[in-house]
Amino acid sequence: MSAIRLLVLGAVRERGRAHGYQVRSDLESWGAHEWSVAKPGSIYHALRQMAKQGLLRAHEIAPSTAGGPPRVEYELTEEGDAEFLSLLRAALSRHDQKIDELTAGVGFLACLPREEAIALLKKRVAALDGWRAEVARHWTPGDTDSEGWEPIAEIMRLWTHFSGSGAEWTRSLIERLEQDARAREGRTGASGPHGRRPAPGADG
C-alpha cells in the first residue's frame, strides 16, 4: 500500500470536498511532509491520478479574481471511500507496513468504529507476536554471543526488538482506547438519555 493514497483520500474525506492547496495545507499541518512522501508534487499527482482511477470526483470551480485557470475541487466517490477504508484497515492491522503507513492509519483511526479499530489493532499484535515467535524459532539470543558481533545475529536482534516494541506500543494503544470507551460510557450513563453524544466515529 501507499501512505500518500491513504493520506490524500483521508484529507479529502475529512473536508468532504477540497482543492489541492487545502489538502496540502492539512497534511503539512500534521507534519506529513516530514514523516512521509506527502510532498506538494506527490499530493497533486495523487489527486489527479486517483481522479482518473475513479476514486475522486473532480469539480471545476470559478477561477480566483487574480485570474488563472479554474480551481479544481475533489470529493470521494463510493469507490474512493471504500479504498480509503481498505487502506486504513490494512495500515492498522498489518505488522509489516512502513512507519508512514502506520502513522497515517493512527491519524485516521477515529474514522472507524471504536470496536473495529481495537479488533484491527489486536490483529496487528497477533501478527507481531507470530513474527517474533518465528524469529525465535530460528534463532535464540545467546547462541552466537560468545563469538562476538555477527551480521545475522544482529539482524535477528533487530527484528526481535522491532516486533517486541511494536507489539508493546500497540497493546498500550488498545488499552487507552478501551479505557476511553469505558469513560465515555460512564459519562453517558451519568448524564442520562439526554446526555451529550460522543464524537462521530469514536464509538461506531
C-alpha positions in Angstrom: 0.0 0.0 0.0 1.0 3.6 -0.3 0.8 6.1 2.5 0.2 9.0 0.1 -3.0 7.5 -1.1 -4.3 7.0 2.4 -3.3 10.5 3.4 -4.8 12.2 0.4 -8.0 10.3 0.4 -8.3 10.8 4.2 -7.7 14.6 3.9 -10.3 15.0 1.2 -12.7 12.8 3.2 -12.3 14.9 6.3 -13.3 18.1 4.4 -16.0 16.5 2.3 -14.7 18.5 -0.7 -11.3 20.1 -1.0 -8.9 21.6 -3.6 -5.3 20.7 -3.8 -3.9 23.5 -1.7 -6.3 22.7 1.2 -5.2 19.0 1.1 -1.6 20.1 1.1 -2.1 22.6 4.0 -3.9 20.0 6.1 -1.2 17.3 5.5 1.6 19.9 6.3 -0.2 20.9 9.5 0.1 17.2 10.5 3.8 17.2 9.7 3.2 14.6 7.0 5.7 16.2 4.7 8.4 15.3 7.3 7.5 11.7 8.0 6.0 10.6 4.7 6.4 11.2 0.9 3.5 13.7 1.1 5.4 16.5 -0.6 3.5 19.1 -2.7 4.3 17.4 -6.1 3.2 14.0 -4.8 0.0 15.3 -3.4 -1.1 17.0 -6.6 -0.1 14.0 -8.6 -2.0 11.6 -6.3 -5.1 13.8 -6.6 -5.0 13.7 -10.4 -4.2 10.0 -10.6 -7.0 9.0 -8.2 -9.5 11.2 -10.1 -8.5 9.3 -13.3 -9.0 6.0 -11.4 -12.5 7.0 -10.3 -11.6 7.3 -6.6 -12.1 11.0 -6.6 -14.6 13.2 -8.4 -13.2 16.5 -9.7 -15.2 19.7 -9.9 -14.0 22.8 -11.7 -14.9 26.0 -9.9 -14.6 29.6 -10.8 -11.0 30.9 -11.1 -9.8 33.4 -8.5 -10.2 37.1 -9.1 -6.5 37.3 -9.7 -7.0 35.2 -12.9 -5.6 31.9 -13.9 -7.2 28.5 -14.7 -10.3 27.3 -12.8 -9.5 25.7 -9.5 -10.4 22.0 -9.1 -12.1 20.6 -6.0 -12.2 16.9 -5.2 -14.5 14.7 -3.3 -14.5 10.9 -2.7 -16.6 8.7 -4.9 -18.1 5.5 -3.4 -15.1 3.6 -4.7 -12.8 6.2 -3.2 -14.4 5.8 0.2 -14.1 2.0 0.0 -10.4 2.4 -1.0 -9.8 4.7 1.9 -11.3 2.3 4.5 -9.5 -0.6 2.9 -6.1 1.2 3.2 -6.9 2.3 6.7 -7.8 -1.2 7.9 -4.6 -2.6 6.3 -2.5 0.1 8.0 -3.8 -0.7 11.4 -3.8 -4.5 11.2 -0.6 -5.4 9.3 2.7 -6.0 11.1 5.0 -5.3 8.1 3.8 -1.9 6.9 6.1 1.0 6.7 6.2 3.5 9.5 4.5 6.3 7.4 1.6 3.9 6.6 1.1 3.0 10.3 1.4 6.7 11.3 -1.3 7.7 8.7 -3.5 4.9 9.9 -3.3 6.1 13.5 -4.1 9.6 12.4 -7.3 8.4 10.8 -8.2 5.8 13.5 -11.3 7.7 14.6 -12.8 7.2 11.1 -13.6 3.6 12.2 -16.0 2.5 14.9 -14.0 2.1 18.2 -14.7 -1.7 18.4 -13.4 -2.3 14.9 -10.3 -0.2 15.4 -9.5 -2.2 18.5 -10.1 -5.5 16.7 -7.7 -4.5 13.9 -5.0 -3.5 16.4 -5.4 -6.8 18.2 -4.9 -8.5 14.8 -1.6 -6.5 14.5 -0.5 -7.6 17.9 -1.1 -11.2 17.0 0.9 -10.8 13.7 3.8 -9.2 15.5 3.8 -11.9 18.2 3.8 -14.5 15.4 6.7 -12.8 13.7 8.7 -12.7 16.9 7.9 -16.3 17.6 9.1 -17.3 14.1 12.4 -15.4 14.6 12.8 -17.1 17.9 12.2 -20.5 16.3 15.2 -20.0 14.1 17.5 -18.1 16.5 17.9 -17.8 20.2 19.7 -14.8 21.8 23.0 -16.1 23.2 23.6 -18.7 20.5 26.3 -16.6 19.0 27.1 -14.1 21.7 30.3 -15.8 22.7 31.5 -15.4 19.1 31.2 -11.6 19.1 29.3 -9.5 16.7 27.8 -11.2 13.7 25.6 -9.6 11.0 22.9 -12.4 11.0 22.7 -12.3 14.8 22.3 -8.6 14.8 19.6 -8.7 12.2 17.7 -11.2 14.4 18.2 -8.9 17.4 16.8 -6.0 15.3 13.7 -8.0 14.2 13.1 -9.2 17.7 13.4 -5.7 19.1 11.0 -4.2 16.5 8.4 -6.9 16.8 8.5 -6.7 20.6 8.4 -2.9 20.9 5.7 -2.7 18.1 3.5 -5.2 20.0 4.0 -3.4 23.3 3.1 0.0 21.8 0.0 -1.5 20.1 -1.2 -3.1 23.3 -0.8 0.2 25.1 -2.9 2.0 22.4 -5.6 -0.7 22.7 -5.7 -0.2 26.4 -6.0 3.6 26.0 -8.9 3.1 23.5 -10.7 0.7 25.8 -10.2 3.0 28.8 -11.6 5.9 26.8 -14.5 3.9 25.6 -15.4 2.9 29.2 -15.0 6.6 30.3 -17.4 7.7 27.5 -19.9 5.0 28.6 -19.6 6.2 32.2 -20.3 9.8 31.2 -23.2 8.9 29.0 -24.7 6.8 31.8 -24.2 9.6 34.3 -25.9 12.2 32.1 -28.9 10.1 31.2 -30.6 9.6 27.9 -30.3 13.3 27.0 -26.5 13.4 27.6 -24.1 14.7 25.0 -23.4 12.2 22.2 -19.8 11.1 21.6 -17.9 12.4 18.6 -18.7 10.8 15.2 -16.7 7.7 14.5 -15.5 7.4 18.1 -17.7 4.5 19.1 -19.3 3.4 15.9 
